[in-house]
Amino acid sequence: MFSPDGRLYQVEYASKIVQQGTTGAACIYRNGVVFGADKNITSKLMLPDSVEKLFKVDDHIGAVSAGLVGDARRLIQGARAKAQENIMYYDEPIHVETLAKDISGNMQVVTQYGGMRPFGVSFILGGVDETGPRLFETEPSGALAEYVAVAVGQGRKEAMEHFEKNFQSNFSREQAVKLVFGALEQGLPKNQRLSLDRVDFGYVDKDKPFARMDKNELKAVVSGKASASDSK
């Protein structure tokens, strides 16, 4: 229900959960989209690969989440089904914007009923379709906005400031990876450093489907030792 001053407290509480989640970021480069997620492994006994923050939705679409991982998995499951339905019905990959609107619609509809709670998660959804590289952010309220570079989670403010200062539309993939890595670093508390063990990176390119970057590849790019063939 709306409060007397027109606020939806459950939606605001869901947004607070997102703000407590580890930072995720993404940006467009000239041929595609780069995604990065800070997984913040809290125990030496935890397997890093078991922490899901970066998702493949379809061959041409990826996503990064911040907030409740269980809620993220539920929405990603629905998004994958929607993408497959589009191929079955129309014999073509779904547009990134169409899928982003579907996810945000599913997030918004649960804010209308008293017996349901809002999803406590925000997504960065990006990919490449016939319109080019596209990048969207969804929020627990169902709000949707398109960006060229965006961050979610507890370090959003600092990461967005980093993007605003350093983003350029003609970046290569290597440059975009460095920019996203820098944004994740800026989103950390001052007493922490961003190690390669706690991050997950991936990208979608117009000439290549969604792919995750292994640690050696990421280390080479961040250190500036990547081969010329990586700079696309």
C-alpha positions as a Markdown table, in Angstrom:
| # | Residue | x | y | z |
|---|---|---|---|---|
| 1 | Met | 0.0 | 0.0 | 0.0 |
| 2 | Phe | 1.0 | 3.6 | -0.5 |
| 3 | Ser | 2.0 | 5.6 | 2.6 |
| 4 | Pro | 0.1 | 8.9 | 3.2 |
| 5 | Asp | 3.0 | 10.7 | 1.5 |
| 6 | Gly | 3.0 | 8.5 | -1.6 |
| 7 | Arg | 5.8 | 6.0 | -0.8 |
| 8 | Leu | 6.0 | 2.3 | -1.2 |
| 9 | Tyr | 8.1 | 1.1 | 1.8 |
| 10 | Gln | 8.5 | -2.5 | 0.6 |
| 11 | Val | 10.0 | -1.3 | -2.7 |
| 12 | Glu | 12.3 | 1.0 | -0.8 |
| 13 | Tyr | 13.4 | -1.8 | 1.5 |
| 14 | Ala | 14.1 | -4.0 | -1.5 |
| 15 | Ser | 16.3 | -1.2 | -2.9 |
| 16 | Lys | 18.2 | -1.1 | 0.4 |
| 17 | Ile | 19.1 | -4.8 | -0.1 |
| 18 | Val | 20.4 | -4.0 | -3.5 |
| 19 | Gln | 22.6 | -1.2 | -2.1 |
| 20 | Gln | 24.1 | -3.8 | 0.3 |
| 21 | Gly | 25.1 | -6.1 | -2.5 |
| 22 | Thr | 28.6 | -6.3 | -4.0 |
| 23 | Thr | 29.2 | -4.1 | -6.9 |
| 24 | Gly | 28.5 | -5.1 | -10.5 |
| 25 | Ala | 29.3 | -3.0 | -13.6 |
| 26 | Ala | 29.2 | -3.0 | -17.3 |
| 27 | Cys | 30.0 | -0.7 | -20.3 |
| 28 | Ile | 29.5 | -0.7 | -24.0 |
| 29 | Tyr | 32.6 | -0.7 | -26.3 |
| 30 | Arg | 32.6 | -0.3 | -30.1 |
| 31 | Asn | 31.7 | -3.9 | -30.9 |
| 32 | Gly | 29.9 | -5.2 | -27.8 |
| 33 | Val | 29.4 | -5.1 | -24.0 |
| 34 | Val | 31.8 | -5.9 | -21.1 |
| 35 | Phe | 30.4 | -7.1 | -17.8 |
| 36 | Gly | 32.2 | -7.3 | -14.4 |
| 37 | Ala | 31.1 | -8.4 | -11.0 |
| 38 | Asp | 32.7 | -8.3 | -7.5 |
| 39 | Lys | 31.9 | -11.6 | -5.7 |
| 40 | Asn | 33.5 | -10.7 | -2.4 |
| 41 | Ile | 34.4 | -14.2 | -1.2 |
| 42 | Thr | 34.0 | -14.2 | 2.5 |
| 43 | Ser | 35.6 | -17.5 | 3.4 |
| 44 | Lys | 38.6 | -19.4 | 2.3 |
| 45 | Leu | 36.5 | -22.6 | 2.3 |
| 46 | Met | 34.0 | -21.2 | -0.3 |
| 47 | Leu | 34.5 | -22.1 | -3.9 |
| 48 | Pro | 34.5 | -18.8 | -5.9 |
| 49 | Asp | 32.8 | -20.4 | -8.9 |
| 50 | Ser | 29.7 | -21.2 | -6.7 |
| 51 | Val | 28.9 | -17.5 | -6.2 |
| 52 | Glu | 26.7 | -16.4 | -9.1 |
| 53 | Lys | 26.8 | -12.7 | -10.0 |
| 54 | Leu | 27.3 | -12.9 | -13.8 |
| 55 | Phe | 24.8 | -14.8 | -15.9 |
| 56 | Lys | 24.6 | -15.9 | -19.5 |
| 57 | Val | 21.0 | -15.2 | -20.6 |
| 58 | Asp | 21.3 | -16.1 | -24.3 |
| 59 | Asp | 24.2 | -16.3 | -26.8 |
| 60 | His | 23.9 | -12.5 | -27.4 |
| 61 | Ile | 22.8 | -11.3 | -23.9 |
| 62 | Gly | 24.5 | -11.3 | -20.5 |
| 63 | Ala | 23.5 | -9.9 | -17.1 |
| 64 | Val | 25.1 | -8.9 | -13.7 |
| 65 | Ser | 23.0 | -8.8 | -10.5 |
| 66 | Ala | 23.3 | -7.0 | -7.2 |
| 67 | Gly | 21.1 | -8.1 | -4.2 |
| 68 | Leu | 19.5 | -11.4 | -3.4 |
| 69 | Val | 21.1 | -14.2 | -5.4 |
| 70 | Gly | 18.0 | -16.4 | -5.1 |
| 71 | Asp | 15.8 | -13.6 | -6.6 |
| 72 | Ala | 18.3 | -13.1 | -9.4 |
| 73 | Arg | 18.3 | -16.8 | -10.3 |
| 74 | Arg | 14.5 | -16.8 | -10.4 |
| 75 | Leu | 14.3 | -13.8 | -12.8 |
| 76 | Ile | 17.2 | -15.1 | -15.0 |
| 77 | Gln | 15.4 | -18.4 | -15.3 |
| 78 | Gly | 12.4 | -16.6 | -16.7 |
| 79 | Ala | 14.5 | -14.4 | -19.0 |
| 80 | Arg | 16.2 | -17.5 | -20.5 |
| 81 | Ala | 12.8 | -19.0 | -21.1 |
| 82 | Lys | 11.6 | -15.8 | -22.8 |
| 83 | Ala | 14.6 | -15.7 | -25.0 |
| 84 | Gln | 14.1 | -19.3 | -26.1 |
| 85 | Glu | 10.4 | -18.7 | -26.7 |
| 86 | Asn | 11.2 | -15.8 | -29.0 |
| 87 | Ile | 13.4 | -18.1 | -31.1 |
| 88 | Met | 10.7 | -20.7 | -31.3 |
| 89 | Tyr | 7.9 | -18.3 | -32.2 |
| 90 | Tyr | 9.7 | -15.8 | -34.4 |
| 91 | Asp | 12.9 | -17.7 | -35.5 |
| 92 | Glu | 15.1 | -14.9 | -34.4 |
| 93 | Pro | 17.0 | -13.8 | -31.3 |
| 94 | Ile | 15.2 | -11.6 | -28.9 |
| 95 | His | 16.1 | -7.9 | -28.9 |
| 96 | Val | 18.0 | -6.8 | -25.8 |
| 97 | Glu | 15.5 | -4.0 | -25.1 |
| 98 | Thr | 12.5 | -6.4 | -25.4 |
| 99 | Leu | 14.0 | -8.8 | -22.8 |
| 100 | Ala | 14.9 | -5.9 | -20.5 |
| 101 | Lys | 11.3 | -4.7 | -20.6 |
| 102 | Asp | 10.0 | -8.2 | -19.9 |
| 103 | Ile | 12.3 | -8.5 | -16.8 |
| 104 | Ser | 11.3 | -5.1 | -15.5 |
| 105 | Gly | 7.7 | -5.9 | -16.1 |
| 106 | Asn | 8.0 | -9.1 | -14.0 |
| 107 | Met | 9.7 | -7.0 | -11.2 |
| 108 | Gln | 7.0 | -4.3 | -11.3 |
| 109 | Val | 4.0 | -6.6 | -11.2 |
| 110 | Val | 4.8 | -8.0 | -7.7 |
| 111 | Thr | 4.9 | -4.5 | -6.3 |
| 112 | Gln | 1.1 | -4.3 | -6.8 |
| 113 | Tyr | 0.0 | -7.1 | -4.5 |
| 114 | Gly | 0.0 | -7.2 | -0.7 |
| 115 | Gly | 0.6 | -10.9 | -0.5 |
| 116 | Met | 3.9 | -10.7 | -2.5 |
| 117 | Arg | 7.2 | -8.9 | -1.8 |
| 118 | Pro | 9.2 | -7.0 | -4.4 |
| 119 | Phe | 12.3 | -8.8 | -5.9 |
| 120 | Gly | 15.3 | -7.7 | -3.9 |
| 121 | Val | 17.7 | -7.5 | -6.9 |
| 122 | Ser | 18.8 | -5.1 | -9.6 |
| 123 | Phe | 20.2 | -6.2 | -12.9 |
| 124 | Ile | 22.5 | -4.8 | -15.6 |
| 125 | Leu | 21.3 | -6.5 | -18.8 |
| 126 | Gly | 23.3 | -6.0 | -21.9 |
| 127 | Gly | 24.0 | -7.6 | -25.3 |
| 128 | Val | 24.3 | -7.1 | -29.0 |
| 129 | Asp | 21.4 | -7.3 | -31.5 |
| 130 | Glu | 20.6 | -5.8 | -34.9 |
| 131 | Thr | 20.4 | -2.3 | -33.3 |
| 132 | Gly | 24.0 | -2.6 | -31.9 |
| 133 | Pro | 25.3 | -2.9 | -28.4 |
| 134 | Arg | 22.7 | -2.2 | -25.8 |
| 135 | Leu | 22.8 | -1.9 | -22.0 |
| 136 | Phe | 20.0 | -1.5 | -19.5 |
| 137 | Glu | 19.5 | -1.3 | -15.7 |
| 138 | Thr | 16.4 | -2.7 | -13.9 |
| 139 | Glu | 15.4 | -1.9 | -10.3 |
| 140 | Pro | 13.1 | -3.5 | -7.7 |
| 141 | Ser | 10.4 | -0.9 | -8.5 |
| 142 | Gly | 10.3 | -2.1 | -12.1 |
| 143 | Ala | 12.1 | 1.1 | -13.4 |
| 144 | Leu | 14.2 | 0.6 | -16.5 |
| 145 | Ala | 16.8 | 2.9 | -18.0 |
| 146 | Glu | 19.4 | 2.5 | -20.8 |
| 147 | Tyr | 23.0 | 3.4 | -20.3 |
| 148 | Val | 26.4 | 3.3 | -22.1 |
| 149 | Ala | 28.0 | 2.4 | -18.8 |
| 150 | Val | 26.4 | 1.6 | -15.5 |
| 151 | Ala | 27.0 | 0.0 | -12.0 |
| 152 | Val | 24.7 | -1.5 | -9.4 |
| 153 | Gly | 25.3 | -2.5 | -5.7 |
| 154 | Gln | 27.0 | -0.8 | -2.8 |
| 155 | Gly | 29.7 | 0.9 | -4.8 |
| 156 | Arg | 27.4 | 2.3 | -7.4 |
| 157 | Lys | 28.0 | 6.0 | -6.7 |
| 158 | Glu | 31.8 | 5.7 | -6.9 |
| 159 | Ala | 31.7 | 3.4 | -9.9 |
| 160 | Met | 29.4 | 5.8 | -11.8 |
| 161 | Glu | 31.7 | 8.7 | -11.1 |
| 162 | His | 34.6 | 6.6 | -12.5 |
| 163 | Phe | 32.6 | 5.9 | -15.6 |
| 164 | Glu | 31.6 | 9.6 | -16.1 |
| 165 | Lys | 35.2 | 10.7 | -15.9 |
| 166 | Asn | 36.7 | 8.0 | -18.1 |
| 167 | Phe | 34.2 | 6.5 | -20.5 |
| 168 | Gln | 34.7 | 6.9 | -24.3 |
| 169 | Ser | 32.3 | 5.5 | -26.9 |
| 170 | Asn | 35.1 | 4.2 | -29.2 |
| 171 | Phe | 36.8 | 1.9 | -26.6 |
| 172 | Ser | 38.2 | -1.4 | -27.6 |
| 173 | Arg | 37.2 | -4.5 | -25.6 |
| 174 | Glu | 40.5 | -4.4 | -23.8 |
| 175 | Gln | 40.0 | -0.8 | -22.8 |
| 176 | Ala | 36.4 | -1.5 | -21.7 |
| 177 | Val | 37.6 | -4.3 | -19.4 |
| 178 | Lys | 40.1 | -2.0 | -17.8 |
| 179 | Leu | 37.4 | 0.7 | -17.3 |
| 180 | Val | 35.0 | -1.8 | -15.7 |
| 181 | Phe | 37.8 | -3.2 | -13.5 |
| 182 | Gly | 38.6 | 0.3 | -12.4 |
| 183 | Ala | 35.0 | 1.0 | -11.7 |
| 184 | Leu | 34.8 | -2.1 | -9.4 |
| 185 | Glu | 37.9 | -0.9 | -7.6 |
| 186 | Gln | 36.4 | 2.5 | -7.0 |
| 187 | Gly | 33.4 | 0.8 | -5.5 |
| 188 | Leu | 35.3 | -0.9 | -2.8 |
| 189 | Pro | 35.8 | 0.4 | 0.8 |
| 190 | Lys | 39.0 | 2.4 | 1.1 |
| 191 | Asn | 40.8 | -0.3 | 3.0 |
| 192 | Gln | 40.2 | -3.1 | 0.5 |
| 193 | Arg | 41.9 | -4.0 | -2.8 |
| 194 | Leu | 40.3 | -5.7 | -5.8 |
| 195 | Ser | 42.0 | -9.1 | -6.6 |
| 196 | Leu | 41.4 | -11.2 | -9.6 |
| 197 | Asp | 40.2 | -14.0 | -7.4 |
| 198 | Arg | 37.1 | -12.2 | -6.4 |
| 199 | Val | 35.9 | -10.9 | -9.7 |
| 200 | Asp | 34.0 | -12.4 | -12.6 |
| 201 | Phe | 34.2 | -10.9 | -16.1 |
| 202 | Gly | 32.5 | -11.6 | -19.4 |
| 203 | Tyr | 31.6 | -10.0 | -22.7 |
| 204 | Val | 29.3 | -10.2 | -25.7 |
| 205 | Asp | 30.7 | -9.2 | -29.0 |
| 206 | Lys | 28.9 | -8.7 | -32.4 |
| 207 | Asp | 31.3 | -11.4 | -33.8 |
| 208 | Lys | 31.3 | -13.7 | -30.7 |
| 209 | Pro | 28.6 | -15.0 | -28.3 |
| 210 | Phe | 28.7 | -14.5 | -24.6 |
| 211 | Ala | 32.0 | -15.6 | -23.1 |
| 212 | Arg | 33.5 | -15.5 | -19.7 |
| 213 | Met | 37.1 | -14.3 | -19.3 |
| 214 | Asp | 39.4 | -16.7 | -17.5 |
| 215 | Lys | 41.8 | -15.4 | -14.9 |
| 216 | Asn | 44.9 | -15.5 | -17.1 |
| 217 | Glu | 43.1 | -13.5 | -19.9 |
| 218 | Leu | 41.8 | -11.0 | -17.4 |
| 219 | Lys | 45.2 | -10.6 | -15.7 |
| 220 | Ala | 46.8 | -10.0 | -19.1 |
| 221 | Val | 44.3 | -7.3 | -20.0 |
| 222 | Val | 44.4 | -5.5 | -16.6 |
| 223 | Ser | 48.2 | -5.6 | -16.6 |
| 224 | Gly | 48.4 | -4.3 | -20.1 |
| 225 | Lys | 50.0 | -7.4 | -21.5 |
| 226 | Ala | 47.1 | -8.6 | -23.7 |
| 227 | Ser | 47.9 | -9.4 | -27.3 |
| 228 | Ala | 46.8 | -7.1 | -30.1 |
| 229 | Ser | 44.1 | -9.6 | -31.2 |
| 230 | Asp | 42.3 | -8.9 | -27.9 |
| 231 | Ser | 41.9 | -5.2 | -28.7 |
| 232 | Lys | 38.7 | -5.2 | -30.7 |
